[in-house]
Amino acid sequence: MNKSTVIRIVIGVVFFVAALWYVLSLANIDQMIAIMSNAAPLPLLASIPIILASHVMRARRWKTLLTPRQPNVSMWAGFSAIMIGYAANTIVPRVGEILRPWVFSRRENIPMSTAVSSVVVERVLDVLTLLIGIALVVVIERDHVTAAIPQFSSQQILTTLVLPVLLVVVVASLMVFTPVGPWFIRRVVTRINAKLGAFAARVFANVQEGVAVIKAPSLWLRIVVESIVIWGLYILPLWLALQSITFANPISFSIGDAAVLLVIISIGVTIAPTPGALGVYQGFAQLALVNIYHATPDEGLAFGILAWIVNYGVSLLVGGTCWIIEVRRGLSWREVRGTVSL
């Protein structure tokens, strides 16, 4: 295990301990357990196939992204790699982003650079979709966001999270889609260090390969639709988890309320990544329910735990099963360790 992996684990554990202490300090554990025990199981069970469908749709979109370069890849190989990556992320934050393309490239016999660059593009799409969601929620539900995260005003969220990421996306787009990128590598990086310039040129070529789908307008609509469906399938399980709990003061939650919760939880997970989003997921779910909908801290924590168990439990079980299948097909743990330590 190299130094960067150790640092990721330590940071994740620190965030986890702090978040766990915070959420537990607000709740009565006995009351929270009682609420969870009385939760209706049917809505939670109904959310499982929807969660699986969201992962299948993500694999479908990944296949679309690879179409210009690798049109015959298997969607189910992508699904297996995605689930293994999610399972790995519950142990070490972000390590699944390395493991996922590696498993996929081995399964489909495609260059690792192609798989990695496609994952980078996919993550950019996720970030853009999340930013659009945050912007819409901040504009439409400004009071809800401010109430849910009192430490951050709506303006602070826009200026500290949305605008910087948008700036990065704009700069990256200029580098990739205009002559700026090759010019900068040739005129600046190579003159500073020839080896670094050669390395940057190879990386740049891989990134351009990954964004080939952007240059295929015929696929744009499909990618947009698939992205919308993915996030819609993320919202529904949260809404079902809300229906499973009997609140002391009955609350009629809409799909829109579930969308607000998804955005707020996503903000938390983005700001403070922990193994499997433990502590952070539950903490931001609790904050949202208490401050927006006036639920009790016990109810908010019970919801956060139940929603987390269903979502991440599916990832762990299915990802673990996919891992076993891949090992039986020849996946070497030694090679995995070497890949993760990069």
MORA-V755363 format. One record per backbone hydrogen bond with DSSP energy under -0.5 kcal/mol. CO is the residue of the C=O (numbers start at 1). NH is the residue of the N-H. E is the energy in kcal/mol with one decimal. If there is no record, write none. Layout:
BEGIN
CO;NH;E, CO;NH;E
END
This chain:
BEGIN
2;6;-2.0, 3;7;-2.6, 4;8;-2.2, 5;9;-2.3, 6;10;-2.7, 7;11;-2.8, 8;12;-2.4, 9;13;-2.6, 10;14;-2.4, 11;15;-2.4, 12;16;-2.5, 13;17;-2.9, 14;18;-2.3, 15;19;-2.8, 16;20;-3.0, 17;21;-2.5, 18;22;-2.0, 19;23;-2.5, 20;24;-2.3, 21;25;-1.7, 22;26;-0.7, 23;26;-0.6, 23;27;-0.6, 24;27;-0.6, 27;29;-0.7, 28;32;-2.7, 29;33;-2.6, 30;34;-2.1, 31;35;-2.3, 32;36;-2.2, 33;37;-2.4, 34;38;-1.6, 36;39;-1.1, 40;44;-0.7, 41;45;-2.7, 42;46;-2.6, 43;47;-1.1, 44;48;-0.6, 45;48;-1.0, 45;49;-0.6, 46;50;-0.6, 47;51;-2.4, 48;52;-2.4, 49;53;-2.2, 50;54;-1.9, 51;55;-1.6, 52;56;-2.3, 53;57;-2.6, 54;58;-1.7, 55;59;-2.0, 56;60;-2.2, 57;61;-2.4, 58;62;-2.2, 59;63;-2.2, 60;64;-1.8, 61;65;-2.4, 62;66;-1.5, 63;67;-0.7, 64;67;-0.9, 66;69;-1.0, 66;70;-4.0, 70;73;-1.1, 74;78;-1.6, 75;79;-2.3, 76;80;-2.2, 77;81;-2.2, 78;82;-2.6, 79;83;-2.4, 80;84;-2.1, 81;85;-2.2, 82;86;-2.4, 83;87;-2.4, 84;88;-2.3, 85;89;-2.0, 86;90;-1.0, 87;90;-0.6, 88;91;-1.6, 88;92;-2.4, 89;276;-1.8, 92;95;-1.6, 94;97;-1.3, 95;98;-1.2, 95;99;-2.1, 96;100;-2.7, 97;101;-0.5, 98;102;-1.3, 99;103;-2.6, 100;104;-2.2, 101;105;-2.7, 102;106;-1.9, 103;107;-2.5, 104;108;-2.6, 105;109;-0.9, 105;110;-1.4, 111;115;-1.8, 112;116;-2.9, 113;117;-2.5, 114;118;-1.8, 115;119;-1.7, 116;120;-2.2, 117;121;-2.0, 118;122;-2.2, 119;123;-2.5, 120;124;-2.0, 121;125;-2.2, 122;126;-2.2, 123;127;-2.7, 124;128;-2.7, 125;129;-2.6, 126;130;-2.7, 127;131;-2.8, 128;132;-2.4, 129;133;-2.3, 130;134;-3.1, 131;135;-2.9, 132;136;-2.6, 133;137;-2.6, 134;138;-3.1, 135;139;-2.2, 136;140;-3.3, 137;141;-2.7, 141;145;-2.3, 142;146;-2.4, 143;147;-2.3, 144;148;-2.5, 145;149;-2.5, 147;150;-0.5, 149;152;-2.1, 153;157;-2.2, 154;158;-2.0, 155;159;-2.5, 156;160;-2.8, 157;161;-1.6, 157;162;-1.6, 158;163;-3.2, 161;165;-1.3, 162;166;-2.5, 163;167;-2.4, 164;168;-2.1, 165;169;-2.5, 166;170;-2.5, 167;171;-2.5, 168;172;-2.8, 169;173;-2.4, 170;174;-2.2, 171;175;-2.1, 172;176;-2.2, 173;177;-3.0, 174;178;-1.0, 174;180;-0.6, 175;181;-0.7, 178;181;-0.9, 179;183;-2.0, 180;184;-2.7, 181;185;-2.3, 182;186;-2.7, 183;187;-3.1, 184;188;-2.1, 184;189;-1.7, 185;190;-2.7, 188;192;-1.5, 189;193;-2.5, 193;197;-2.4, 194;198;-2.2, 195;199;-2.4, 196;200;-2.7, 197;201;-2.1, 198;202;-1.9, 199;203;-2.5, 200;204;-2.6, 201;205;-2.1, 202;206;-2.1, 203;207;-2.4, 204;208;-2.5, 205;209;-1.8, 206;210;-2.0, 207;211;-1.8, 209;212;-1.2, 210;213;-0.6, 211;214;-1.4, 211;215;-0.7, 212;215;-1.1, 213;216;-1.8, 215;217;-0.6, 216;219;-2.5, 217;220;-1.2, 217;221;-0.6, 219;223;-2.3, 220;224;-2.5, 221;225;-2.7, 222;226;-2.7, 223;227;-2.3, 224;228;-2.3, 225;229;-2.5, 226;230;-2.2, 227;231;-2.0, 228;232;-2.2, 229;233;-2.4, 230;234;-0.9, 231;235;-1.5, 232;236;-1.8, 233;237;-0.7, 234;238;-0.8, 235;238;-0.5, 235;239;-2.0, 236;240;-2.4, 237;241;-2.3, 238;242;-2.0, 239;243;-1.6, 240;244;-1.0, 241;245;-0.5, 242;245;-0.9, 244;40;-2.9, 245;247;-0.8, 248;250;-0.7, 251;253;-1.0, 254;258;-1.7, 255;259;-2.1, 256;260;-2.1, 257;261;-2.3, 258;262;-2.3, 259;263;-2.2, 260;264;-2.3, 261;265;-2.8, 262;266;-2.5, 263;267;-2.1, 264;268;-1.9, 265;269;-2.5, 266;270;-2.2, 267;271;-2.4, 268;272;-2.6, 274;277;-2.6, 275;278;-1.7, 277;281;-2.8, 278;280;-1.5, 279;283;-2.2, 280;284;-2.6, 281;285;-1.9, 282;286;-2.4, 283;287;-2.5, 284;288;-2.3, 285;289;-2.3, 286;290;-2.6, 287;291;-2.7, 288;292;-2.3, 288;293;-0.8, 289;293;-0.6, 289;295;-2.3, 290;294;-0.7, 296;300;-2.6, 297;301;-2.4, 298;302;-2.3, 299;303;-2.4, 300;304;-2.2, 301;305;-2.5, 302;306;-2.5, 303;307;-2.9, 304;308;-1.8, 305;309;-2.8, 306;310;-2.2, 307;311;-2.3, 308;312;-2.8, 308;313;-0.6, 309;313;-1.7, 310;314;-1.7, 311;315;-1.4, 312;316;-2.5, 313;317;-2.7, 314;318;-2.6, 315;319;-2.2, 316;320;-2.5, 317;321;-2.0, 318;322;-2.5, 319;323;-2.2, 320;324;-2.1, 321;325;-2.2, 322;326;-2.5, 323;327;-2.4, 324;328;-2.2, 325;329;-1.1, 326;331;-2.4, 327;330;-1.7, 332;336;-2.0, 333;337;-2.6, 334;338;-1.9, 335;339;-2.2, 336;340;-2.8, 337;341;-1.6, 339;342;-1.5
END
